[in-house]
Each structure stands twice: as C-alpha cells, then as structure tokens.
Amino acid sequence: MVSLARLTPGKVGLVGSLEGGRRFVSRLAALGFTPGTPIQVVRNHGAGPIIVSVRGARIALGRGEARRIKVHLADVGA
C-alpha cells in the first residue's frame, strides 16, 4: 500500500486503510473513503491541496490528510 499523497493525476487507487484518530476516520468515512472504494487523483501538483474524485464527488484534501490514507494501486483496464 502507498500513501494517497504519492499518486499522480489520473491514477486510481482502492482505499486500503485510514490512519488516524476516531474523528478523522469517521469524517473520511462519511465522505465515502471506505475500504475498497476507488479513488482517482484529479490534481496533485506537489504543493497545496490534493483533489480526488470519490463516489462521484470531488474532494480537496490537505497533504497531511492524504498521507494518512493508504491505497492499493488499481489495475485500470484489467
């Protein structure tokens, strides 16, 4: 598993785990970040927020938040 913050735009990952306290995990779960959910990185320029698409919604995440979301790389087209 890799950190969501390491994915480049266009890459898709499947949520593997969320690292953090109960409030952080609950907030992300409410936004749709549940295990096995596909996430596509829309924007990740190396500075500023990371924009991801999850369950049809675009969500901006801070870099610290994105580092605490671990994903499995998805095989698109498989």
Gaussian input, Z-matrix of N, CA and C with variables (Angstrom, degrees):
# hf/3-21g

backbone

0 1
 N
 C     1     B1
 C     2     B2     1     A1
 N     3     B3     2     A2     1     D1
 C     4     B4     3     A3     2     D2
 C     5     B5     4     A4     3     D3
 N     6     B6     5     A5     4     D4
 C     7     B7     6     A6     5     D5
 C     8     B8     7     A7     6     D6
 N     9     B9     8     A8     7     D7
 C    10    B10     9     A9     8     D8
 C    11    B11    10    A10     9     D9
 N    12    B12    11    A11    10    D10
 C    13    B13    12    A12    11    D11
 C    14    B14    13    A13    12    D12
 N    15    B15    14    A14    13    D13
 C    16    B16    15    A15    14    D14
 C    17    B17    16    A16    15    D15
 N    18    B18    17    A17    16    D16
 C    19    B19    18    A18    17    D17
 C    20    B20    19    A19    18    D18
 N    21    B21    20    A20    19    D19
 C    22    B22    21    A21    20    D20
 C    23    B23    22    A22    21    D21
 N    24    B24    23    A23    22    D22
 C    25    B25    24    A24    23    D23
 C    26    B26    25    A25    24    D24
 N    27    B27    26    A26    25    D25
 C    28    B28    27    A27    26    D26
 C    29    B29    28    A28    27    D27
 N    30    B30    29    A29    28    D28
 C    31    B31    30    A30    29    D29
 C    32    B32    31    A31    30    D30
 N    33    B33    32    A32    31    D31
 C    34    B34    33    A33    32    D32
 C    35    B35    34    A34    33    D33
 N    36    B36    35    A35    34    D34
 C    37    B37    36    A36    35    D35
 C    38    B38    37    A37    36    D36
 N    39    B39    38    A38    37    D37
 C    40    B40    39    A39    38    D38
 C    41    B41    40    A40    39    D39
 N    42    B42    41    A41    40    D40
 C    43    B43    42    A42    41    D41
 C    44    B44    43    A43    42    D42
 N    45    B45    44    A44    43    D43
 C    46    B46    45    A45    44    D44
 C    47    B47    46    A46    45    D45
 N    48    B48    47    A47    46    D46
 C    49    B49    48    A48    47    D47
 C    50    B50    49    A49    48    D48
 N    51    B51    50    A50    49    D49
 C    52    B52    51    A51    50    D50
 C    53    B53    52    A52    51    D51
 N    54    B54    53    A53    52    D52
 C    55    B55    54    A54    53    D53
 C    56    B56    55    A55    54    D54
 N    57    B57    56    A56    55    D55
 C    58    B58    57    A57    56    D56
 C    59    B59    58    A58    57    D57
 N    60    B60    59    A59    58    D58
 C    61    B61    60    A60    59    D59
 C    62    B62    61    A61    60    D60
 N    63    B63    62    A62    61    D61
 C    64    B64    63    A63    62    D62
 C    65    B65    64    A64    63    D63
 N    66    B66    65    A65    64    D64
 C    67    B67    66    A66    65    D65
 C    68    B68    67    A67    66    D66
 N    69    B69    68    A68    67    D67
 C    70    B70    69    A69    68    D68
 C    71    B71    70    A70    69    D69
 N    72    B72    71    A71    70    D70
 C    73    B73    72    A72    71    D71
 C    74    B74    73    A73    72    D72
 N    75    B75    74    A74    73    D73
 C    76    B76    75    A75    74    D74
 C    77    B77    76    A76    75    D75
 N    78    B78    77    A77    76    D76
 C    79    B79    78    A78    77    D77
 C    80    B80    79    A79    78    D78
 N    81    B81    80    A80    79    D79
 C    82    B82    81    A81    80    D80
 C    83    B83    82    A82    81    D81
 N    84    B84    83    A83    82    D82
 C    85    B85    84    A84    83    D83
 C    86    B86    85    A85    84    D84
 N    87    B87    86    A86    85    D85
 C    88    B88    87    A87    86    D86
 C    89    B89    88    A88    87    D87
 N    90    B90    89    A89    88    D88
 C    91    B91    90    A90    89    D89
 C    92    B92    91    A91    90    D90
 N    93    B93    92    A92    91    D91
 C    94    B94    93    A93    92    D92
 C    95    B95    94    A94    93    D93
 N    96    B96    95    A95    94    D94
 C    97    B97    96    A96    95    D95
 C    98    B98    97    A97    96    D96
 N    99    B99    98    A98    97    D97
 C   100   B100    99    A99    98    D98
 C   101   B101   100   A100    99    D99
 N   102   B102   101   A101   100   D100
 C   103   B103   102   A102   101   D101
 C   104   B104   103   A103   102   D102
 N   105   B105   104   A104   103   D103
 C   106   B106   105   A105   104   D104
 C   107   B107   106   A106   105   D105
 N   108   B108   107   A107   106   D106
 C   109   B109   108   A108   107   D107
 C   110   B110   109   A109   108   D108
 N   111   B111   110   A110   109   D109
 C   112   B112   111   A111   110   D110
 C   113   B113   112   A112   111   D111
 N   114   B114   113   A113   112   D112
 C   115   B115   114   A114   113   D113
 C   116   B116   115   A115   114   D114
 N   117   B117   116   A116   115   D115
 C   118   B118   117   A117   116   D116
 C   119   B119   118   A118   117   D117
 N   120   B120   119   A119   118   D118
 C   121   B121   120   A120   119   D119
 C   122   B122   121   A121   120   D120
 N   123   B123   122   A122   121   D121
 C   124   B124   123   A123   122   D122
 C   125   B125   124   A124   123   D123
 N   126   B126   125   A125   124   D124
 C   127   B127   126   A126   125   D125
 C   128   B128   127   A127   126   D126
 N   129   B129   128   A128   127   D127
 C   130   B130   129   A129   128   D128
 C   131   B131   130   A130   129   D129
 N   132   B132   131   A131   130   D130
 C   133   B133   132   A132   131   D131
 C   134   B134   133   A133   132   D132
 N   135   B135   134   A134   133   D133
 C   136   B136   135   A135   134   D134
 C   137   B137   136   A136   135   D135
 N   138   B138   137   A137   136   D136
 C   139   B139   138   A138   137   D137
 C   140   B140   139   A139   138   D138
 N   141   B141   140   A140   139   D139
 C   142   B142   141   A141   140   D140
 C   143   B143   142   A142   141   D141
 N   144   B144   143   A143   142   D142
 C   145   B145   144   A144   143   D143
 C   146   B146   145   A145   144   D144
 N   147   B147   146   A146   145   D145
 C   148   B148   147   A147   146   D146
 C   149   B149   148   A148   147   D147
 N   150   B150   149   A149   148   D148
 C   151   B151   150   A150   149   D149
 C   152   B152   151   A151   150   D150
 N   153   B153   152   A152   151   D151
 C   154   B154   153   A153   152   D152
 C   155   B155   154   A154   153   D153
 N   156   B156   155   A155   154   D154
 C   157   B157   156   A156   155   D155
 C   158   B158   157   A157   156   D156
 N   159   B159   158   A158   157   D157
 C   160   B160   159   A159   158   D158
 C   161   B161   160   A160   159   D159
 N   162   B162   161   A161   160   D160
 C   163   B163   162   A162   161   D161
 C   164   B164   163   A163   162   D162
 N   165   B165   164   A164   163   D163
 C   166   B166   165   A165   164   D164
 C   167   B167   166   A166   165   D165
 N   168   B168   167   A167   166   D166
 C   169   B169   168   A168   167   D167
 C   170   B170   169   A169   168   D168
 N   171   B171   170   A170   169   D169
 C   172   B172   171   A171   170   D170
 C   173   B173   172   A172   171   D171
 N   174   B174   173   A173   172   D172
 C   175   B175   174   A174   173   D173
 C   176   B176   175   A175   174   D174
 N   177   B177   176   A176   175   D175
 C   178   B178   177   A177   176   D176
 C   179   B179   178   A178   177   D177
 N   180   B180   179   A179   178   D178
 C   181   B181   180   A180   179   D179
 C   182   B182   181   A181   180   D180
 N   183   B183   182   A182   181   D181
 C   184   B184   183   A183   182   D182
 C   185   B185   184   A184   183   D183
 N   186   B186   185   A185   184   D184
 C   187   B187   186   A186   185   D185
 C   188   B188   187   A187   186   D186
 N   189   B189   188   A188   187   D187
 C   190   B190   189   A189   188   D188
 C   191   B191   190   A190   189   D189
 N   192   B192   191   A191   190   D190
 C   193   B193   192   A192   191   D191
 C   194   B194   193   A193   192   D192
 N   195   B195   194   A194   193   D193
 C   196   B196   195   A195   194   D194
 C   197   B197   196   A196   195   D195
 N   198   B198   197   A197   196   D196
 C   199   B199   198   A198   197   D197
 C   200   B200   199   A199   198   D198
 N   201   B201   200   A200   199   D199
 C   202   B202   201   A201   200   D200
 C   203   B203   202   A202   201   D201
 N   204   B204   203   A203   202   D202
 C   205   B205   204   A204   203   D203
 C   206   B206   205   A205   204   D204
 N   207   B207   206   A206   205   D205
 C   208   B208   207   A207   206   D206
 C   209   B209   208   A208   207   D207
 N   210   B210   209   A209   208   D208
 C   211   B211   210   A210   209   D209
 C   212   B212   211   A211   210   D210
 N   213   B213   212   A212   211   D211
 C   214   B214   213   A213   212   D212
 C   215   B215   214   A214   213   D213
 N   216   B216   215   A215   214   D214
 C   217   B217   216   A216   215   D215
 C   218   B218   217   A217   216   D216
 N   219   B219   218   A218   217   D217
 C   220   B220   219   A219   218   D218
 C   221   B221   220   A220   219   D219
 N   222   B222   221   A221   220   D220
 C   223   B223   222   A222   221   D221
 C   224   B224   223   A223   222   D222
 N   225   B225   224   A224   223   D223
 C   226   B226   225   A225   224   D224
 C   227   B227   226   A226   225   D225
 N   228   B228   227   A227   226   D226
 C   229   B229   228   A228   227   D227
 C   230   B230   229   A229   228   D228
 N   231   B231   230   A230   229   D229
 C   232   B232   231   A231   230   D230
 C   233   B233   232   A232   231   D231

   B1=1.4564
   B2=1.5248
   B3=1.3149
   B4=1.4586
   B5=1.5233
   B6=1.3002
   B7=1.4532
   B8=1.5251
   B9=1.3150
   B10=1.4656
   B11=1.5243
   B12=1.3159
   B13=1.4655
   B14=1.5297
   B15=1.3241
   B16=1.4667
   B17=1.5225
   B18=1.3289
   B19=1.4516
   B20=1.5200
   B21=1.3147
   B22=1.4587
   B23=1.5261
   B24=1.3348
   B25=1.4642
   B26=1.5312
   B27=1.3306
   B28=1.4571
   B29=1.5148
   B30=1.3290
   B31=1.4646
   B32=1.5287
   B33=1.3325
   B34=1.4526
   B35=1.5196
   B36=1.3129
   B37=1.4571
   B38=1.5154
   B39=1.3124
   B40=1.4581
   B41=1.5206
   B42=1.3172
   B43=1.4621
   B44=1.5244
   B45=1.3170
   B46=1.4572
   B47=1.5138
   B48=1.3419
   B49=1.4622
   B50=1.5244
   B51=1.3141
   B52=1.4619
   B53=1.5176
   B54=1.3255
   B55=1.4641
   B56=1.5155
   B57=1.3026
   B58=1.4535
   B59=1.5144
   B60=1.3109
   B61=1.4548
   B62=1.5175
   B63=1.3140
   B64=1.4635
   B65=1.5243
   B66=1.3352
   B67=1.4703
   B68=1.5213
   B69=1.3230
   B70=1.4624
   B71=1.5291
   B72=1.3235
   B73=1.4600
   B74=1.5291
   B75=1.3213
   B76=1.4680
   B77=1.5190
   B78=1.3258
   B79=1.4623
   B80=1.5250
   B81=1.3361
   B82=1.4554
   B83=1.5268
   B84=1.3205
   B85=1.4620
   B86=1.5359
   B87=1.3170
   B88=1.4616
   B89=1.5257
   B90=1.3326
   B91=1.4655
   B92=1.5307
   B93=1.3311
   B94=1.4567
   B95=1.5115
   B96=1.3163
   B97=1.4690
   B98=1.5209
   B99=1.3227
   B100=1.4615
   B101=1.5324
   B102=1.3337
   B103=1.4659
   B104=1.5286
   B105=1.3318
   B106=1.4567
   B107=1.5219
   B108=1.3307
   B109=1.4610
   B110=1.5243
   B111=1.3503
   B112=1.4701
   B113=1.5302
   B114=1.3285
   B115=1.4655
   B116=1.5183
   B117=1.3299
   B118=1.4641
   B119=1.5172
   B120=1.3234
   B121=1.4564
   B122=1.5254
   B123=1.3341
   B124=1.4581
   B125=1.5217
   B126=1.3462
   B127=1.4657
   B128=1.5200
   B129=1.3323
   B130=1.4621
   B131=1.5286
   B132=1.3172
   B133=1.4614
   B134=1.5201
   B135=1.3163
   B136=1.4528
   B137=1.5212
   B138=1.3253
   B139=1.4615
   B140=1.5249
   B141=1.3106
   B142=1.4554
   B143=1.5193
   B144=1.3279
   B145=1.4672
   B146=1.5281
   B147=1.3204
   B148=1.4570
   B149=1.5249
   B150=1.3262
   B151=1.4606
   B152=1.5250
   B153=1.3394
   B154=1.4578
   B155=1.5246
   B156=1.3087
   B157=1.4553
   B158=1.5223
   B159=1.3167
   B160=1.4686
   B161=1.5297
   B162=1.3172
   B163=1.4656
   B164=1.5248
   B165=1.3216
   B166=1.4577
   B167=1.5155
   B168=1.3123
   B169=1.4730
   B170=1.5235
   B171=1.3223
   B172=1.4668
   B173=1.5142
   B174=1.3240
   B175=1.4632
   B176=1.5225
   B177=1.3273
   B178=1.4632
   B179=1.5238
   B180=1.3092
   B181=1.4616
   B182=1.5197
   B183=1.3095
   B184=1.4520
   B185=1.5183
   B186=1.3193
   B187=1.4638
   B188=1.5314
   B189=1.3271
   B190=1.4606
   B191=1.5148
   B192=1.3220
   B193=1.4664
   B194=1.5255
   B195=1.3255
   B196=1.4676
   B197=1.5274
   B198=1.3213
   B199=1.4696
   B200=1.5261
   B201=1.3243
   B202=1.4640
   B203=1.5224
   B204=1.3386
   B205=1.4617
   B206=1.5228
   B207=1.3167
   B208=1.4719
   B209=1.5224
   B210=1.3346
   B211=1.4616
   B212=1.5255
   B213=1.3238
   B214=1.4579
   B215=1.5238
   B216=1.3157
   B217=1.4622
   B218=1.5202
   B219=1.3388
   B220=1.4556
   B221=1.5176
   B222=1.3240
   B223=1.4542
   B224=1.5128
   B225=1.3359
   B226=1.4548
   B227=1.5260
   B228=1.3213
   B229=1.4556
   B230=1.5256
   B231=1.3188
   B232=1.4612
   B233=1.5125
   A1=109.00
   A2=114.36
   A3=120.81
   A4=109.11
   A5=115.01
   A6=121.54
   A7=109.46
   A8=117.12
   A9=122.15
   A10=110.53
   A11=117.87
   A12=122.38
   A13=112.14
   A14=118.59
   A15=121.48
   A16=113.23
   A17=118.33
   A18=120.53
   A19=111.30
   A20=116.04
   A21=121.98
   A22=109.62
   A23=117.52
   A24=120.26
   A25=112.01
   A26=114.91
   A27=121.68
   A28=113.74
   A29=117.48
   A30=121.06
   A31=110.03
   A32=115.15
   A33=121.86
   A34=108.83
   A35=115.78
   A36=121.39
   A37=109.97
   A38=116.45
   A39=122.02
   A40=107.94
   A41=116.82
   A42=120.65
   A43=109.19
   A44=115.22
   A45=120.75
   A46=111.03
   A47=115.90
   A48=119.57
   A49=110.15
   A50=114.73
   A51=123.10
   A52=106.84
   A53=116.65
   A54=121.04
   A55=109.08
   A56=116.38
   A57=119.48
   A58=110.90
   A59=114.09
   A60=120.77
   A61=112.83
   A62=114.71
   A63=121.31
   A64=112.30
   A65=118.02
   A66=120.85
   A67=111.47
   A68=116.87
   A69=121.20
   A70=110.52
   A71=116.40
   A72=121.47
   A73=110.51
   A74=117.90
   A75=121.43
   A76=111.60
   A77=116.68
   A78=120.66
   A79=110.69
   A80=116.83
   A81=119.57
   A82=111.77
   A83=117.20
   A84=120.34
   A85=109.98
   A86=117.29
   A87=121.18
   A88=111.57
   A89=116.90
   A90=121.21
   A91=112.15
   A92=117.54
   A93=121.16
   A94=115.51
   A95=118.01
   A96=121.94
   A97=109.49
   A98=116.27
   A99=121.19
   A100=108.39
   A101=117.96
   A102=120.65
   A103=112.68
   A104=114.91
   A105=121.43
   A106=114.89
   A107=117.34
   A108=121.25
   A109=110.38
   A110=117.49
   A111=119.27
   A112=111.59
   A113=115.36
   A114=122.51
   A115=106.98
   A116=116.58
   A117=120.51
   A118=109.06
   A119=116.21
   A120=121.15
   A121=108.02
   A122=115.94
   A123=121.92
   A124=110.09
   A125=115.88
   A126=119.84
   A127=109.96
   A128=115.04
   A129=121.73
   A130=106.65
   A131=115.94
   A132=121.29
   A133=113.86
   A134=118.91
   A135=120.84
   A136=114.02
   A137=116.96
   A138=121.98
   A139=107.77
   A140=116.02
   A141=119.49
   A142=111.17
   A143=116.44
   A144=119.82
   A145=112.35
   A146=114.23
   A147=122.25
   A148=106.08
   A149=116.22
   A150=120.78
   A151=107.54
   A152=116.09
   A153=120.97
   A154=109.63
   A155=115.25
   A156=121.86
   A157=107.10
   A158=115.54
   A159=120.96
   A160=108.31
   A161=116.54
   A162=122.94
   A163=112.25
   A164=117.12
   A165=121.82
   A166=115.52
   A167=118.04
   A168=121.64
   A169=109.44
   A170=115.73
   A171=120.41
   A172=108.51
   A173=115.22
   A174=121.04
   A175=108.85
   A176=115.51
   A177=121.46
   A178=108.41
   A179=115.70
   A180=122.02
   A181=109.28
   A182=115.99
   A183=120.20
   A184=109.15
   A185=116.63
   A186=120.66
   A187=112.10
   A188=116.77
   A189=119.65
   A190=111.67
   A191=116.76
   A192=120.93
   A193=110.20
   A194=116.30
   A195=120.34
   A196=111.62
   A197=117.71
   A198=120.36
   A199=111.64
   A200=117.87
   A201=121.43
   A202=112.80
   A203=116.99
   A204=121.94
   A205=107.22
   A206=116.32
   A207=121.20
   A208=108.53
   A209=115.45
   A210=120.89
   A211=111.20
   A212=114.37
   A213=122.81
   A214=105.31
   A215=117.68
   A216=119.63
   A217=108.76
   A218=116.02
   A219=121.44
   A220=109.87
   A221=116.20
   A222=122.09
   A223=108.44
   A224=116.38
   A225=120.60
   A226=108.49
   A227=115.47
   A228=120.09
   A229=113.10
   A230=117.32
   A231=120.24
   A232=110.60
   D1=148.09
   D2=178.25
   D3=-126.30
   D4=162.43
   D5=177.50
   D6=-72.63
   D7=140.87
   D8=176.87
   D9=-57.18
   D10=-31.32
   D11=-178.55
   D12=-64.29
   D13=-18.80
   D14=-177.97
   D15=-88.79
   D16=-11.41
   D17=-179.08
   D18=-75.63
   D19=143.92
   D20=178.70
   D21=-94.05
   D22=160.77
   D23=-179.75
   D24=-54.11
   D25=136.90
   D26=-179.58
   D27=94.19
   D28=-19.33
   D29=-179.65
   D30=-74.44
   D31=147.21
   D32=178.79
   D33=-118.34
   D34=135.92
   D35=176.09
   D36=-132.19
   D37=159.00
   D38=175.66
   D39=-106.37
   D40=130.87
   D41=-179.34
   D42=-57.57
   D43=125.84
   D44=177.91
   D45=-103.53
   D46=-51.82
   D47=179.63
   D48=-156.56
   D49=158.41
   D50=176.66
   D51=-117.50
   D52=126.80
   D53=-178.76
   D54=-107.20
   D55=122.89
   D56=178.56
   D57=155.30
   D58=-173.69
   D59=-179.24
   D60=-74.21
   D61=172.59
   D62=-177.31
   D63=-59.52
   D64=-41.10
   D65=-179.44
   D66=-65.23
   D67=-42.99
   D68=179.31
   D69=-62.40
   D70=-49.77
   D71=-178.75
   D72=-63.01
   D73=-41.21
   D74=179.22
   D75=-64.21
   D76=-41.30
   D77=-179.68
   D78=-64.64
   D79=-44.95
   D80=179.59
   D81=-67.34
   D82=-37.77
   D83=177.72
   D84=-62.85
   D85=-38.64
   D86=177.97
   D87=-65.44
   D88=-27.81
   D89=177.91
   D90=-83.60
   D91=-5.99
   D92=177.28
   D93=107.78
   D94=4.47
   D95=179.01
   D96=-84.01
   D97=78.63
   D98=179.19
   D99=-114.17
   D100=153.74
   D101=-176.97
   D102=-52.51
   D103=132.95
   D104=178.94
   D105=89.93
   D106=-8.38
   D107=-179.20
   D108=-75.91
   D109=130.84
   D110=176.68
   D111=-72.16
   D112=140.23
   D113=177.35
   D114=-130.20
   D115=130.89
   D116=175.74
   D117=-112.05
   D118=132.28
   D119=177.73
   D120=-80.38
   D121=123.25
   D122=179.19
   D123=-92.97
   D124=-43.62
   D125=-179.96
   D126=-144.72
   D127=132.83
   D128=175.99
   D129=-155.28
   D130=89.05
   D131=-175.29
   D132=-92.84
   D133=6.43
   D134=178.98
   D135=91.98
   D136=-12.39
   D137=175.92
   D138=-146.92
   D139=148.75
   D140=-179.17
   D141=81.92
   D142=-173.78
   D143=-175.73
   D144=-69.80
   D145=157.04
   D146=174.20
   D147=-101.05
   D148=129.63
   D149=178.68
   D150=-101.72
   D151=126.88
   D152=179.59
   D153=-126.35
   D154=157.81
   D155=174.59
   D156=-111.39
   D157=122.37
   D158=179.60
   D159=-139.70
   D160=126.57
   D161=179.73
   D162=51.91
   D163=39.36
   D164=176.27
   D165=82.24
   D166=1.61
   D167=179.94
   D168=-116.36
   D169=146.62
   D170=173.81
   D171=-96.94
   D172=130.67
   D173=-175.71
   D174=-129.75
   D175=135.20
   D176=176.09
   D177=-94.86
   D178=129.96
   D179=179.05
   D180=-121.99
   D181=141.04
   D182=171.88
   D183=-69.84
   D184=157.98
   D185=-178.47
   D186=-60.80
   D187=-38.74
   D188=178.62
   D189=-64.03
   D190=-39.45
   D191=177.25
   D192=-64.94
   D193=-46.04
   D194=-177.63
   D195=-63.06
   D196=-32.84
   D197=178.54
   D198=-67.69
   D199=-22.94
   D200=-178.23
   D201=-91.80
   D202=1.86
   D203=175.57
   D204=-104.66
   D205=115.59
   D206=-179.13
   D207=-99.36
   D208=134.29
   D209=-176.78
   D210=-128.73
   D211=154.82
   D212=170.14
   D213=-96.80
   D214=135.52
   D215=177.59
   D216=-69.43
   D217=133.41
   D218=-178.93
   D219=-91.58
   D220=144.52
   D221=174.92
   D222=-90.67
   D223=95.96
   D224=-179.46
   D225=-76.32
   D226=133.52
   D227=179.35
   D228=87.74
   D229=4.19
   D230=-179.52
   D231=-85.06

